């Protein structure tokens, strides 16, 4: 990577590796003394299967499909945890490329903190991508996909692999991603040629058509005659089921802005007094302070003229958040689920702040740096 990209900071990525490995140890210790989905995945993968393709299904089974060959070769639980944690780290490397390649201006927040480094070292993001499960693998898939969108014709392998992983793990998230891509390409500024744009749009529409049953099947809507009404019923049932847990919060009667606020910024300090809750609350406070930076008229002008990757990221972030708020009523699950989509929101904020800084540089020096 350091040979391929002139901006690549190998020392930073090495520090990020050890940091992520620390959270692997933290998660492994946590899973040792508490219930964890990673144990269920491992024990399911321990079962010998004559036909591995019976596991080649979207959702939970796909994680077992990936883990089964390794486990059958004798890999231990801790080794499988480490392998999946490594895929989470790969996701952070491509998240770094996603930001650094598209935004050439360093941004400082809270007077002295480098924004990119702050985003890369957020604890909650590492905790939920450091174990055997969906979180690490789908995070890698999402970051591979969005990284490849800058030059889709040159990064076809990354594009296909990333999209494949996202679809197999959470088909509905792939729906939001493709809608974001289509809207972004149609409305945003881009150096991508018209032929490539047309091909991406055709492939996206074709994929959505072919995969509609798998996507709707997540909520048992594949045979629905009224998708919106049936989804609302599914969301109410799912929300009611999750709220019964210890960290549940009844969002069913919240207006939409409060639902989104809960999904993005809770738990806050009054919600969760435990040690993990306090760390999460500190991180959520950082999220809140960052989002406050775009609550102005300048952001609306910016987003109207923004490049297609910015608009794509915004659509993915908003659509995913909107859908997940209707089915998430457990703060623990909310913390895990939002790790998939927060970087898309952060990218929009980062690009906006960089554009603001760029405009100031233009006013103050004759030969300003170039914002991609």
Beta strands, then each sheet from edge to edge (+ up, - down):
strand 1: 108-109
strand 2: 113-114
sheet 1: 1+ 2-
end
